[in-house]
């Protein structure tokens, strides 16, 4: 059967997060600053420690259930650990802190030099979509707009919006249903073996692994194809 659709991972596939996790502390500081300006008085170190505790607790649940609560839940739970009654916090403060974190994060994201060219080429032949693990779906939307990429995609499914994360088959299936295609008619392109390649293969899709860094799991999962650069993608899709 011919390929009808190409689905992409977002981060470190189409958009590159620079300097590993260097964004985390500055982004948390922006969130903390917003909270303090809106009456949530706490030291940054206390807020950061509470945030990390709340985040890690959610990660334990996510690993077990492949769920992805919205980032707002992390902020709310952190404030609860600090002794603030979330029920009494003015509407919009938690969301505002999340947005402030997003604004900090965006500063550390750049577009891959080949992204626009390959999307333009593929869009002429296939339906395109994104399936991304990220707790702030609004941030994904903003980045697509910032880099003028939203016009290329027929569907964007983000884990924080659907409370399911890769490699859960459910998040992939949502994208397939919205595109109106079957898994065997679709190629998934991603940079992580365990989440992207395994999840897509388990759903029945063909897979293309973009090797941004060495991953030992690749030998066990065996993507259908491996590329080193997005510049190779159009040719790789033709081979599927």
For each residue, the residues with C-beta under 8 A, 3 or more apart:
1: 184 185
2: 185
3: 6 126 185 186 187 206 237 240
4: 126 127 181 185 186
5: 126 127 128 129 176 179 181 185 186 187
6: 3 122 126 127 128 129 186 187 188 189 237
7: 128 129 130 131 172 175 179 186 187 188 189 200 205
8: 13 14 128 129 130 131 188 189 190
9: 12 13 14 130 131 132 133 166 188 189 190 191 192 195 196
10: 13 14 15 130 132 134 140 143
11: 14 15 16 17 109 132 134
12: 9 15 16 17 191 192 212
13: 8 9 10 112 189 190 191 196 210 212 230
14: 8 9 10 11 111 112 115 119 130 149 230
15: 10 11 12 109 110 111 112 115 143 147
16: 11 12 109 110 111 112
17: 11 12 20 23 108 109
18: 22 108 109 110
19: 22 23 108
20: 17
21: 24
22: 18 19 25 26 108
23: 17 19 26 27 104 105 107 108
24: 21 27 28
25: 22 28 29 48
26: 22 23 29 30 104 107
27: 23 24 30 31 100 101 102 103 104 105
28: 24 25 31 32 44 47 48 51 101 104
29: 25 26 32 33 44 104
30: 26 27 33 34 100 101 103 104
31: 27 28 34 35 75 97 98 100 101 104
32: 28 29 35 36 42 44 47 48 97
33: 29 30 36 37 100
34: 30 31 37 38 93 96 97 99 100
35: 31 32 38 40 42 47 79 93 97
36: 32 33 39 40 41 42
37: 33 34
38: 34 35 90 93 96
39: 36 90 93
40: 35 36 79 84 89 93
41: 36
42: 32 35 36 46 47 82
43: 46 47
44: 28 29 32 47 48
45: 48 49
46: 42 43 49 50 82
47: 28 32 35 42 43 44 50 51 78 82
48: 25 28 32 44 45 51 52
49: 45 46 52 53
50: 46 47 53 54 78 79 81 82
51: 28 47 48 54 55 74 75 78
52: 48 49 55 56
53: 49 50 56 57 78 81
54: 50 51 57 58 74 77 78 80 81
55: 51 52 58 59 74 78
56: 52 53 59 60
57: 53 54 60 61 77
58: 54 55 61 62 69 73 74 77
59: 55 56 62 63
60: 56 57 63 64
61: 57 58 64 65 67
62: 58 59 65 66 67 68 69 165
63: 59 60 66
64: 60 61
65: 61 62
66: 62 63 164 165 166 167 168 170
67: 61 62 163 164 165
68: 62 133 135 159 160 162 163 164 165
69: 58 62 73 74 135 160 163
70: 73 98 135 136 137 160 161 163
71: 74 75 98 101 135 136 160
72: 75 76 94 95 98
73: 58 69 70 76 77
74: 51 54 55 58 69 71 77 78 135
75: 31 51 71 72 78 79 94 97 98
76: 72 73 79 80 86 94
77: 54 57 58 73 74 80 81
78: 47 50 51 53 54 55 74 75 81 82
79: 35 40 50 75 76 82 84 86 89 94
80: 54 76 77 83 84 85 86
81: 50 53 54 77 78
82: 42 46 47 50 78 79
83: 80
84: 40 79 80 88 89
85: 80 88 89
86: 76 79 80 89 94
87:
88: 84 85
89: 40 79 84 85 86 93 94
90: 38 39 93
91:
92: 95 96
93: 34 35 38 39 40 89 90 96 97
94: 72 75 76 79 86 89 97 98
95: 72 92 98 99
96: 34 38 92 93 99 100
97: 31 32 34 35 75 93 94 100 101
98: 31 70 71 72 75 94 95 101 102 136 138
99: 34 95 96 102 103 138
100: 27 30 31 33 34 96 97 103 104
101: 27 28 30 31 71 97 98 104 105 136
102: 27 98 99 105 106 136 138 139 142
103: 27 30 99 100 106 107
104: 23 26 27 28 29 30 31 100 101 107 108
105: 23 27 101 102 108 109 136 139
106: 102 103 109 139 142 143 146
107: 23 26 103 104
108: 17 18 19 22 23 104 105
109: 11 15 16 17 18 105 106 143
110: 15 16 18
111: 14 15 16 115 116 147 149
112: 13 14 15 16 115 230
113:
114: 117 118 229 230 231 233
115: 14 15 111 112 118 119 147 149 230
116: 111 119 120 148 149
117: 114 120 121 231
118: 114 115 121 122 230 231 233 234
119: 14 115 116 122 123 128 149 152
120: 116 117 123 124 152
121: 117 118 124 125 234
122: 6 118 119 125 126 128 233 234 237
123: 119 120 126 128 152
124: 120 121
125: 121 122
126: 3 4 5 6 122 123 237
127: 4 5 6 154 179 180 181
128: 5 6 7 8 119 122 123 152 153 154
129: 5 6 7 8 153 154 155 156 157 175 178 179
130: 7 8 9 10 14 140 144 153 155 156 157 158 175
131: 7 8 9 157 166 171 172 175 188
132: 9 10 11 140 156 157 158 159
133: 9 68 158 159 165 166 195
134: 10 11 137 139 140 158 159 160
135: 68 69 70 71 74 159 160
136: 70 71 98 101 102 105 139 140 160
137: 70 134 140 141 158 159 160 161
138: 98 99 102 141 142
139: 102 105 106 134 136 142 143
140: 10 130 132 134 136 137 143 144 156 158
141: 137 138 144 145 150 156
142: 102 106 138 139 145 146
143: 10 15 106 109 139 140 146 147 149
144: 130 140 141 147 149 150 153 156
145: 141 142 148 149 150
146: 106 142 143
147: 15 111 115 143 144
148: 116 145 151
149: 14 111 115 116 119 143 144 145 152 153
150: 141 144 145 153 156
151: 148
152: 119 120 123 128 149
153: 128 129 130 144 149 150 156
154: 127 128 129 178 179
155: 129 130 175 178 179
156: 129 130 132 140 141 144 150 153
157: 129 130 131 132 161 162 171 174 175 178
158: 130 132 133 134 137 140 161 162
159: 68 132 133 134 135 137 162 163 164 165 166 171
160: 68 69 70 71 134 135 136 137 163
161: 70 137 157 158
162: 68 157 158 159 170 171 174
163: 67 68 69 70 159 160
164: 66 67 68 159 168 170 171 174
165: 62 66 67 68 133 159 168 171 195
166: 9 66 131 133 159 171 172 192 195 196 199
167: 66 194 195 196 198 199 200 202
168: 66 164 165 171 172 199
169: 172 173 199 202 203
170: 66 162 164 173 174
171: 131 157 159 162 164 165 166 168 174 175 199
172: 7 131 166 168 169 175 176 183 188 199 200 203 205
173: 169 170 176 177 203
174: 157 162 164 170 171 177 178
175: 7 129 130 131 155 157 171 172 178 179
176: 5 172 173 179 181 182 183 186 203
177: 173 174 180
178: 129 154 155 157 174 175
179: 5 7 127 129 154 155 175 176 186
180: 127 177
181: 4 5 127 176 185 186
182: 176 185 186 204
183: 172 176 186 203 204 205
184: 1 204 205 206
185: 1 2 3 4 5 181 182
186: 3 4 5 6 7 176 179 181 182 183 205 206
187: 3 5 6 7 205 206 207 208 237 240
188: 6 7 8 9 131 172 196 197 199 200 205 206 207 208
189: 6 7 8 9 13 196 207 208 210 233
190: 8 9 13 195 196 197 200 207 208 209 210
191: 9 12 13 196 209 210 211 212 213
192: 9 12 166 195 196 197 215
193: 196 197 198 209 215 217 218 221 223
194: 167 197 198 215 217 221
195: 9 133 165 166 167 190 192 198 199
196: 9 13 166 167 188 189 190 191 192 193 199 200 207 209
197: 188 190 192 193 194 200 201 207 209 218 221 223
198: 167 193 194 195 201 202 217 221
199: 166 167 168 169 171 172 188 195 196 202 203
200: 7 167 172 188 190 196 197 203 205 206 207
201: 197 198 204 205 207 221 223
202: 167 169 198 199
203: 169 172 173 176 183 199 200
204: 182 183 184 201
205: 7 172 183 184 186 187 188 200 201
206: 3 184 186 187 188 200 224 240
207: 187 188 189 190 196 197 200 201 223 224 225
208: 187 188 189 190 223 224 225 226 227 233 236 237 240
209: 190 191 193 196 197 218 223 225 226 227
210: 13 189 190 191 226 227 228 229 230 233
211: 191 214 215 218 226 227 228
212: 12 13 191
213: 191
214: 211
215: 192 193 194 211 218
216: 219
217: 193 194 198 220 221
218: 193 197 209 211 215 221 222 223 226
219: 216 222
220: 217
221: 193 194 197 198 201 217 218
222: 218 219
223: 193 197 201 207 208 209 218 226
224: 206 207 208 240
225: 207 208 209 236 239 240
226: 208 209 210 211 218 223
227: 208 209 210 211 230 232 233 236
228: 210 211 232
229: 114 210 232
230: 13 14 112 114 115 118 210 227 233
231: 114 117 118
232: 227 228 229 235 236
233: 114 118 122 189 208 210 227 230 236 237
234: 118 121 122 237 238
235: 232 238 239
236: 208 225 227 232 233 239 240
237: 3 6 122 126 187 208 233 234 240
238: 234 235
239: 225 235 236
240: 3 187 206 208 224 225 236 237
